[in-house]
Amino acid sequence: MKYLDTLLEKYQIRKTKDQKTAFLAWAQEEIKNMGYECRVEEYEKDVFKCRNLIVGNPEEAKVIYTAHYDTQPVMPLPNMVFPKNQLATLGAQLPIILIMFVVCFAGVFVVNRLVPADSMLSFLLTEGWLMLSIVIFLGLLFFGPANKHTANDNTSGTACLMEMMAQMPEEDRKHAAFIFFDQEERGKVGSLEFAKKYPQLKAEGYVMNLDCIGDGNHMMIVTPKKTPDEELTALEQLFSGNDAFITEAITAKHANYNSDQRSFKRGYAIAALHLHPTFGLHLKRIHTKRDTICEKANLQYVIDGCLKLLKQKAEEN
């Protein structure tokens, strides 16, 4: 898988404008060499500017395959996500929240030790410290130092789109479109702006989003809330054929996976998870320097299922 290897070696960090520009230039050249048409659409949302790379014609595609290519700041603790266990997800976030509270109240304690607690100066220093702490904390979440290791989140999904395009038979290409979304890590800005620009696709487009598919052998496909049971079964059958993986299709009513597919009414997401003996299926290692695993077998498994899905959708119409 040459695209995965190149991304990991040369374009694994895609956080700053220049880093994204370098990736987009490389990706567009490779995509055009494959015989696809592509373009970059630019959007501006408050302080967040973003550039989506669009391949093919989404308005005519039977399936739109997506992945976010932007990467995140490095964090001291992994962003643990338990799609089927929201209490466990909240518990995993508590250490970071506690760190913020400790920093805030440590500053307040110092102020109260140095300045009379009932003075105006104490009030101003206390309020100022609390505001500064919150601004710094949020700033680190959005604008902190880039994580240098993004193998799973989301170099895995980005590489999978590239590899899928290369493997897709010529006769099937007219039925597919591919979108590399920007600014997912800052609130799904790229996909939300795209959905705003194309309201018909927001309502009717069949979107399969690949996010964190490289680390774990439990493949979870999260579908719209009202997906019928027969469709869940059909999806599990499409993404099957390799005993090394376990695939589960589950509706968003029973699993929460916060990624770009949520910007679309018919949005689906696929992710690779690990099984914790107590808390269940989860993502681990992402947003830290330990995000170094992207199994090529995982990508090929997802590609095989996505290609079968495309043939099915093309035959239905």
Backbone hydrogen bonds, N-H to C=O, Kabsch-Sander energy under -0.5 kcal/mol:
donor,donor_aa,acceptor,acceptor_aa,energy
5,D,1,M,-1.9
6,T,2,K,-2.3
7,L,3,Y,-2.4
8,L,4,L,-2.6
9,E,5,D,-1.8
10,K,6,T,-3.2
11,Y,6,T,-0.8
11,Y,7,L,-1.1
14,R,12,Q,-0.7
20,K,16,T,-2.3
21,T,17,K,-2.5
22,A,18,D,-2.2
23,F,19,Q,-2.0
24,L,20,K,-3.0
25,A,21,T,-2.3
26,W,22,A,-2.0
27,A,23,F,-3.2
28,Q,24,L,-2.6
29,E,25,A,-1.7
30,E,26,W,-2.3
31,I,27,A,-2.8
32,K,28,Q,-2.4
33,N,29,E,-1.9
34,M,30,E,-1.1
35,G,31,I,-0.5
35,G,32,K,-1.1
36,Y,31,I,-1.9
39,R,54,I,-2.2
41,E,39,R,-0.5
41,E,52,N,-2.7
43,Y,50,C,-2.7
45,K,48,F,-2.8
46,D,44,E,-0.5
48,F,45,K,-2.9
49,K,47,V,-0.8
50,C,43,Y,-2.3
52,N,41,E,-2.6
53,L,180,F,-2.0
54,I,39,R,-3.1
54,I,52,N,-0.6
55,V,178,F,-3.4
56,G,37,E,-2.4
60,E,57,N,-1.6
61,A,57,N,-1.0
62,K,175,H,-2.7
63,V,175,H,-1.6
64,I,206,Y,-3.0
65,Y,63,V,-0.6
65,Y,177,A,-2.9
66,T,208,M,-2.4
67,A,179,I,-1.7
69,Y,181,F,-2.6
70,D,181,F,-0.8
71,T,14,R,-1.8
74,V,145,P,-2.8
75,M,287,H,-2.7
79,N,286,I,-2.1
80,M,78,P,-1.5
81,V,283,L,-0.9
85,N,82,F,-1.9
89,T,85,N,-1.8
90,L,86,Q,-2.5
91,G,87,L,-2.5
92,A,88,A,-2.0
93,Q,89,T,-1.1
93,Q,90,L,-0.6
94,L,90,L,-1.0
96,I,93,Q,-0.5
97,I,93,Q,-1.8
98,L,94,L,-3.2
99,I,95,P,-2.1
100,M,96,I,-1.9
101,F,97,I,-2.2
102,V,98,L,-2.7
103,V,99,I,-2.4
104,C,100,M,-2.4
105,F,101,F,-2.8
106,A,102,V,-2.1
107,G,103,V,-1.7
108,V,104,C,-1.7
109,F,105,F,-2.2
110,V,106,A,-2.1
111,V,107,G,-2.3
112,N,108,V,-2.4
113,R,109,F,-1.4
114,L,110,V,-1.5
115,V,111,V,-2.7
119,S,116,P,-1.8
123,F,119,S,-1.7
124,L,120,M,-2.7
125,L,121,L,-2.7
126,T,122,S,-2.6
127,E,123,F,-2.7
128,G,124,L,-2.5
129,W,125,L,-2.5
130,L,126,T,-2.4
131,M,127,E,-2.5
132,L,128,G,-2.6
133,S,129,W,-2.7
134,I,130,L,-2.1
135,V,131,M,-2.5
136,I,132,L,-2.6
137,F,133,S,-2.5
138,L,134,I,-2.8
139,G,135,V,-2.5
140,L,136,I,-2.3
141,L,137,F,-1.7
142,F,138,L,-1.9
143,F,139,G,-3.7
144,G,140,L,-1.2
147,N,72,Q,-2.6
150,T,148,K,-0.5
151,A,291,D,-1.9
154,N,152,N,-0.6
155,T,150,T,-2.2
156,S,151,A,-0.6
158,T,154,N,-2.2
159,A,155,T,-2.9
160,C,156,S,-2.0
161,L,157,G,-1.9
162,M,158,T,-1.6
163,E,159,A,-2.9
164,M,160,C,-2.7
165,M,161,L,-2.3
166,A,162,M,-1.8
167,Q,163,E,-1.8
168,M,164,M,-1.6
172,D,169,P,-1.5
173,R,169,P,-0.8
173,R,170,E,-0.8
175,H,172,D,-1.8
176,A,173,R,-1.4
177,A,63,V,-1.6
178,F,55,V,-2.3
179,I,65,Y,-2.4
180,F,53,L,-2.9
181,F,67,A,-2.2
181,F,179,I,-0.8
186,R,183,Q,-0.5
187,G,184,E,-1.5
188,K,184,E,-1.8
189,V,183,Q,-1.9
190,G,182,D,-1.4
192,L,188,K,-2.3
193,E,189,V,-2.6
194,F,190,G,-2.0
195,A,191,S,-2.6
196,K,192,L,-1.9
197,K,193,E,-1.9
198,Y,194,F,-2.0
201,L,198,Y,-0.5
202,K,198,Y,-2.0
203,A,199,P,-1.8
204,E,200,Q,-2.8
205,G,201,L,-1.6
207,V,205,G,-0.9
207,V,266,R,-1.9
208,M,64,I,-2.8
209,N,207,V,-0.6
209,N,268,Y,-3.2
210,L,66,T,-3.2
211,D,209,N,-0.6
211,D,270,I,-1.7
212,C,152,N,-0.6
218,H,273,L,-1.9
219,M,217,N,-0.8
219,M,246,I,-2.8
220,M,218,H,-0.6
220,M,271,A,-2.7
221,I,219,M,-0.5
221,I,248,E,-2.9
222,V,220,M,-0.6
222,V,269,A,-2.5
223,T,221,I,-0.6
223,T,250,I,-2.3
227,T,224,P,-1.7
231,E,228,P,-0.7
232,L,228,P,-1.6
233,T,229,D,-2.3
234,A,230,E,-2.0
235,L,231,E,-2.4
236,E,232,L,-2.1
237,Q,233,T,-1.8
238,L,234,A,-2.0
239,F,235,L,-2.4
240,S,237,Q,-0.6
240,S,238,L,-1.3
245,F,242,N,-1.9
246,I,217,N,-2.5
248,E,219,M,-2.8
250,I,221,I,-2.8
250,I,248,E,-0.5
252,A,223,T,-2.3
254,H,251,T,-1.8
255,A,251,T,-0.8
256,N,83,P,-2.8
257,Y,255,A,-0.7
259,S,257,Y,-1.4
262,R,259,S,-2.0
263,S,260,D,-2.0
264,F,261,Q,-1.7
265,K,202,K,-3.0
267,G,264,F,-1.3
268,Y,207,V,-2.8
269,A,222,V,-2.2
270,I,209,N,-2.5
271,A,220,M,-2.0
272,A,212,C,-2.8
273,L,218,H,-2.6
274,H,282,H,-2.9
276,H,274,H,-0.7
276,H,280,G,-2.1
280,G,276,H,-1.6
282,H,274,H,-2.5
283,L,81,V,-2.3
288,T,285,R,-1.0
291,D,288,T,-1.7
292,T,290,R,-2.2
294,C,292,T,-0.5
295,E,214,G,-2.9
299,L,295,E,-1.5
300,Q,296,K,-2.3
301,Y,297,A,-2.1
302,V,298,N,-2.2
303,I,299,L,-2.6
304,D,300,Q,-2.6
305,G,301,Y,-1.9
306,C,302,V,-2.7
307,L,303,I,-2.6
308,K,304,D,-1.8
309,L,305,G,-2.3
310,L,306,C,-2.1
311,K,307,L,-1.9
312,Q,308,K,-2.1
313,K,309,L,-2.5
314,A,310,L,-2.4
315,E,311,K,-1.9
316,E,312,Q,-1.4
317,N,313,K,-0.7
